[in-house]
Amino acid sequence: MKSGFSKKQELYIRRAFDLARLSEGSAVPNPMVGAVIVFQNRIIGEGYFKGFGKSHAEVNAVTNVKEEDRQYLTQSEIYVSLEPCNFFGKTPPCTSLILKTKIPRVIISTIDKTPQVSGNGIELLRQNGVEVITGVLEKDGDELVKYRTNYVERESPFVILKYAKSKDGFIGQENKSVWITNHFSKILVHKWRSEINAIMVGTNTARQDNPKLTNRLYFGKNPLRIVLDRRDDLPEDLHLFSDGLPTWQITENITRTFSKKNVIQIEIPFDDFLLKNLLKKLHEEKIGTLLVEGGAKLLQSFIDQNLWQEARIFEGNKYLKNGILAPQISVTPNEEFKIENDTLKIFQNG
């Protein structure tokens, strides 16, 4: 089925996607965006959004145009993975830059769902004589900015559930640390950690497994760690509290002060609204993505309250015969992959 767009348009939009992905892990809660400036089938400038408060993709693309090529901007077209912004935030609006440089044609993959933008950037450009084409590989463009869209529409971080289960359906065993998946799956999980803002575990997982929740097997920044500690009695020598990396301890009643300054204590009632209130707090702190790694009770709570957007579930090549049953998800997987003798299934919620 033909898309109605030329191969050239799709080619340069795909290049914009590739550029956008370079900011994975640093853009959220803002969107990942890439931009490509083309003059007579030659790329003369390209750029991507590198992180909160930094220059946007369109600005970086224009900046990267060589001096001898600047004369061609008024005859060029700019391909952008997401609608250019039209309001002042940490940086000036990109629509103003496009109008100032007199780029006559803008090709966009998808519309920015941010309320201040949401089609207004496109309308402003058109009102000022710029030709605007939208919807090139739109589905792929929407996927690229799904974290941002969720952040502005739900006013909540994008919640990803992750766990591993045995072939007979167990996530672990009582009072025992059990490793279910292979080393390659572990590296992949560390890659995911480098791409998200925050990672969360429950009290029992923190106490029994003493996890570090870092991406030490992959490059990039470590996520903010979040641990539930209702009674404020988890040992202070746990990695989460003692290694100097940022951790939020969520408790119902603060009864102590940690010696290490990396721990931020936050009081939230442990009632039926605990998870919703925590997600609200994360949104207020501009946390756009949350990876929930366990345990079974915490994961099932997110599922039961329908507070998740994606689940990444590994099935290892071993049987436990008894133990803690894995959480249950009622939807069917969207994707399935083999990682040597492990199987990874990806589920989407809505």
KAQUI-V803930 format. One record per backbone hydrogen bond with DSSP energy under -0.5 kcal/mol. NH is the residue of the N-H (numbers start at 1). CO is the residue of the C=O. Records with the same first field share a line. If there is no record, write none. Layout:
NH->CO  CO
This chain:
10->6
11->7
12->8
13->9
14->10
15->11
16->12
17->13
18->14
19->15
20->16
21->17
22->19
23->20
24->21
25->195
26->23
27->23
30->27
35->47
36->79
37->45
38->36  77
39->42
42->39
44->37  42
45->37
47->35
49->33
50->55
52->26
54->51
60->56
61->57
62->58
63->59
64->60
65->62
66->44
69->66
70->66  67
72->69
73->70
75->72
76->73
77->38
78->105
79->36  77
80->78  107
81->34
83->110
89->87  91
95->85
97->93
98->94
99->95
100->96
101->97
102->98
103->98
104->76
105->76
106->131
107->78
108->106  133
109->80
110->81
113->111
117->114
118->112  114
120->117
123->119
124->120
125->121
126->122
127->123
128->124  125
129->126
130->125
131->104
133->106
135->109
136->108
137->135
138->135
141->137
142->138
143->139
144->140
145->141
146->143
149->145
150->146
151->147
152->148
153->149
154->150
155->150  151
156->150
158->288
159->157
160->158  290
161->159  310
162->292
163->312
165->314
166->170
167->318
169->166
171->324
172->324
173->176
176->173
178->176
180->178
186->182
187->183
188->184
189->185
190->186
191->187
192->188
193->189
194->190
195->191  192
196->192  193
198->289
199->224
200->291
201->226
202->294
206->202
207->203
208->204
209->205
210->205  206
218->215
224->197
225->246
226->199
227->248
228->201
229->250
232->229
238->235
241->238
242->238
243->239
247->262
248->225
249->247  264
250->227  248
251->249  266
252->230
253->230
263->260
264->247  262
265->263
266->249
268->251  266
271->269
274->271
277->273
278->274
279->275
280->276
281->277
282->278
283->279
284->280
285->281
286->283
287->282
288->286
290->158
291->198
292->160  290
293->200  291
294->200
299->295
300->296
301->297
302->298
303->299
304->300
305->301
306->303
307->302
309->159
310->159
311->347
312->161
313->311  345
314->163  312
315->343
316->165  314
318->316
322->320
324->172
325->323
326->169
334->346
335->346
337->344
339->342
340->338
342->339
343->315
344->337
345->313  343
346->335
347->311
349->309
350->348
